[in-house]
Amino acid sequence: MWTRFVEIKSPSKMQFDMTVSYFRAEWTPRVLELGAISAEFVRLSENAGMYVISYPDEQTAKDVFKAIKPEVDAHNAQNKTTIREGVRLFKIDR
């Protein structure tokens, strides 16, 4: 399992709320359609959050990123974004 963490900081709360709405309505359905297993968004502060996407493997994550690269570039022009990713070592659900 491969996990990508996208930390997003917007210039304002309103812009962040708009970003979250876009990710919920447009971005997430697209990455799921392209091969992601799951996606979630966590608020870290009034204008920042973490988008967490799980993929079956690293190659699928790379393929999805390549397919959405134009949207990533447009998003990065309006928000400060840091992307980290790696192999999930474990996950325990209850």
N, C-alpha and C positions, 0 to 999 in steps of 0.2 A: 504494500500500500504506500502510495506517495502522497504527501500533504504539502500544499502551498499555502503560505501565510502572507496575506497582503495587508500591510498596515497603511491606513489611509488617514491623512489629516487634511481637512478642508479649511479654506480661509474663514468660514463662518459656520454657525450652526445651521442656518438656512441652506447653505450649499451642501453641507454634510447630509442633511435630511433629504435633499434632492438626490444626492448620490446613492443613499441607501434605497430610496424608492426605485431608482433606475436599476440598481443591482437586483432588487427583488423582482421587478417586473420584466426586465429585458435580459440582463447579463446572466443571471443564474439559470434561467431556462435554456439559454444558449449553450453554456458550458456543460450542463447536464445532457443536452442533446448531442454534444460533440464527444462525450465520453466520461465526464466527471461522475463520480458516485454520489457525492453530496456536497452541499455548500451551506455555510452559515455566516452570519454577520454579528459581531459583538461590539457594542458601544464601549469605548474606553474613556471618553470624555465628551463634553458637549459637541465638539466638532471633530472627533477622531474615533476610529474603530478598526477592527481587525476582521478581514474577510478570510475565511478558512475553507479551502476546497480540497476534497479528497479524490484521488484518482486511483485506478487499479495498479498503475505502474508509472515510472518516470517517462517512458516514451509517450504514453497517452497524454500526460501533462504537457510535454513539449509540443505535441501535435495540436492540442487545444490552444496553447499560447500562440502558436504560429497562426492559427485560424482567426484569432481575435486580436491580433497585433494592432490593426488600425484603431480599434476601440480602446485598447490599452494606451496607445499614444495620445489619443484625444482626452482620455481620462487623466493621464499624467500631466497634461498641459494645464489642468485646472486644480489639481490636488497634489499634495506631497505624498509620494507613495514609496514604500519600501517592500520588496518582495524577498521572502526567505522560503526555502523549501527543503524537504528531505524525506527520508524513509521513516515511516511511523514504526516505532519500536513496539509499542503496545497501546491498547485502548481498552478500558474496562467500563462497561455500561451496567447499570443496575436495572 
